[in-house]
Amino acid sequence: MTTFTKITGGETPLIEVDAAKRLSKIDPMTYGGFTEHMGRCIYGGIYDPGSPLSDEHGFRKDVLAALRELDIPVVRYPGGNFVATYHWQDGVGPREKRPSRPELAWLGTETNQFGTDEFMRWLDALGAGKPRRVEPYLCLNFGTGTLDEALAWVEYCNGTRDTHYANLRRAHGHPEPYRVRYWALGNEVWGPWQVEQMTKEDYAKKAAQWAKALRLLDPDIVLILCGQDGQSSWDHYVLNQCVGWVDMHSIHVYTASNEHVKNATAPLAAERAIQIAASLIDLARIENNVSPAKPPVKICFDEWNVWDPERAPGDKGAEEKYTLSDALAVAVWLNVFVRQSRYVGMANLAQTVNVISPLMTTEKGVVRQSTWWPLWLFSRFMRGWTVAAHVRSAAYAGETQPAWLQGALAEAGAPLLDVSAALGDDGFVNLAVVNISETEDFAVELKGVGAGVAAYTVSGSQVSSTNTEDKEEVGLSEGKWDGKGEYTFPKHSFTLLRWKP
């Protein structure tokens, strides 16, 4: 948690860190990924059997190598909107026998050459050499799918007995169960763009019945309820009806603006959404007399990012060209998750490759977009415990995107220095600071900071700077600071300071 005091005039900005005040654990699942059958995320992204850059399974080796740098703990699959017409049995067994189907979410054709078994093999490759495996997180078809089909998928993945779908997995060359823990009860079922859109009443009834049956088959699975954006009547109702059946509540938010300050402060709307959703969870538990012995339902923020669908339409592949402004927005997003770690059990950047992604593939290799660098720094260092911090800085109090955020921020506005702090299990304190200002460097008094500070800075010449195959305008620089005097955070930059107390 970070508190804030607004200053005006000639006061010196201040950031104070108290590493002794450990507030809540940062769940490793906060740095999760998401792969959907959309655009070039799967085909031409993680799976490209025609490329000389791919291995014997068709997996892009350069993509795997890059993603290993992020130490991704969990990957969501196969959607997303795609899942509403996806039938998992089309994507298993001999490839030459798999049917091609019309795909209605993004209006393409699904060849089913990549399915459940390929996804599990890809996760194994992604986690190679790591102390922990990369967890699969599968989303069930709540559109054209049936409960029988969902039960069959769980049995195929997790079954250990001499039963039909467990034996089908064995026949496909996978004798051991995949042990898939995380299962989502549909995706954005509330949305008018969905095949088989539902009312909140119909969804809640169906979700509870599916959850009951799925737990009878496998009591150890973690079930994720389909929420909206954390602050809607849908969230309120489905939580009230289903809180006793589920382990996590999913919310989705995307942010974007063509104006830099609006763009960089927009993720603060997600912070308010987390707070509201957490209160709705508490309210649902109270009203349903849920036993204190049942672990709290955590928030699963399983789609988040900077995305403007008009700028990068989903049915055309959603290939955003990210700017430095977008990188700073992503850093604010990640600060939000650290500050609100008490409530966040998982978060999944949408998406992992090519589609609104920090990582793009070309015929020659991969391009790390501007948004790669804050994600790399957070996933590497901002782990362990959220610790107390206080910021005294100038603020932005103008119009916001979304518009309601301006009122929610009230008189204080949005700090121009957006901050989170973490104490790692290695004993290092890590301070993440986004200077949102497009024009002003801030010389800041730092309290609670040790000597011998490592400094990492992400910046570029202007907020519109981008990275492409031919040029890198947004990069990462490393330096040292002795911890004495004031530290200057450059305009339009993200800085991570790291020291041992």
Beta strands, then each sheet from edge to edge (+ up, - down):
strand 1: 2-6
strand 2: 14-26
strand 3: 33-34
strand 4: 74-77
strand 5: 101-103
strand 6: 108-110
strand 7: 135-139
strand 8: 182-184
strand 9: 222-226
strand 10: 248-255
strand 11: 298-306
strand 12: 344-349
strand 13: 359-361
strand 14: 366-368
strand 15: 384-393
strand 16: 395-396
strand 17: 414-415
strand 18: 417-423
strand 19: 429-435
strand 20: 442-447
strand 21: 453-459
strand 22: 475-481
strand 23: 486-489
strand 24: 493-499
sheet 1: 1+ 15+ 2- 20- 23+
sheet 2: 1+ 15+ 18- 19+ 24- 21+ 22-
sheet 3: 3+ 4+ 7+ 8+ 9+ 10+ 11+ 12+
sheet 4: 5+ 6-
sheet 5: 13+ 14-
sheet 6: 16+ 17-
end
